[in-house]
Amino acid sequence: MDAADWDARYAASDLVWSPHPNVWVEEFLASMPPGRALDLAAGEGRHAIWLAQRGWSVTAVDFSAVAIDRLRVLVDEHLGAGASAVTARVGDARVAAEGDQAAYDLVLIAYLHLPPADWRLALEAATAASAPGGVVFVVAHALRNLTEGVGGPGDASVLLDPGMAVESAGGLPLSVEIAELRERAVEGADRAALDTVVVFRRLP
Ligand SMILES: C[S@@+](CC[C@H](N)C(=O)[O-])C[C@H]1O[C@@H](n2cnc3c(N)ncnc32)[C@H](O)[C@@H]1O
């Protein structure tokens, strides 16, 4: 899907995604001391808002202008006087922005599903944006989710298993701290969603 497809998807509905943070984002990041975070492919901003509520200063990027407009409204609604903790911009996750170089303690990539070559570009951009010692946190629908799970894209070529995520980081200055397949309960579904959770640490 390109940016126009995502714009149309967001425009067609009031709130496309859950307003709550993803369970793995909560589990893995709640104890991380706040600093500067980059939320790549931020969508409507549920994670940017959640992080800002925990003291983070967040830059939220998405290539859908409709998503970013909505994110700004939701940031104002949820954060009020603290809304300045979130800076939002329309941008491509595959392109490292100059001002982002080595700037972030945390780069979050949640459910960004791209063909492998584009995914690699996004991971390169995330790596470039993370400060030495910083975390690149990836959560994605796993390949097995297609046949054994629920939700997520129906195109196998954009799904990401833990091993694929680790492989895609080959040659980048990242160490792998966690690479797991996790089962996520989905309300109303008779089976769990299968998610990939990967924690990379930016090497000095
Ligand atoms: C499934 S949504 C996830 C949104 C958010 N991360 C969340 O977890 O709620 C995927 C998002 O990726 C964005 N996206 C897809 N390709 C992108 C790209 N190349 N650059 C920036 N955003 C992109 C879409 O616009 C969409 O908002």
The ligand as an ORCA input file, in Angstrom:
! r2SCAN-3c Opt
* xyz 0 1
  C      -0.688     -1.016     10.571
  S      -0.422      0.708     10.696
  C       0.421      0.808     12.260
  C       0.330      2.171     12.890
  C       0.989      2.285     14.255
  N       2.403      1.964     14.226
  C       0.289      1.428     15.281
  O       0.850      0.413     15.704
  O      -0.837      1.786     15.648
  C       0.894      0.920      9.515
  C       1.261      2.367      9.296
  O       2.437      2.402      8.493
  C       2.370      3.556      7.682
  N       3.350      3.362      6.609
  C       3.399      2.361      5.696
  N       4.478      2.516      4.899
  C       5.134      3.624      5.352
  C       6.329      4.290      4.956
  N       7.081      3.850      3.926
  N       6.707      5.398      5.625
  C       5.958      5.871      6.648
  N       4.806      5.288      7.067
  C       4.412      4.168      6.427
  C       0.923      3.613      7.253
  O       0.548      4.880      6.803
  C       0.228      3.200      8.561
  O      -0.089      4.335      9.320
*
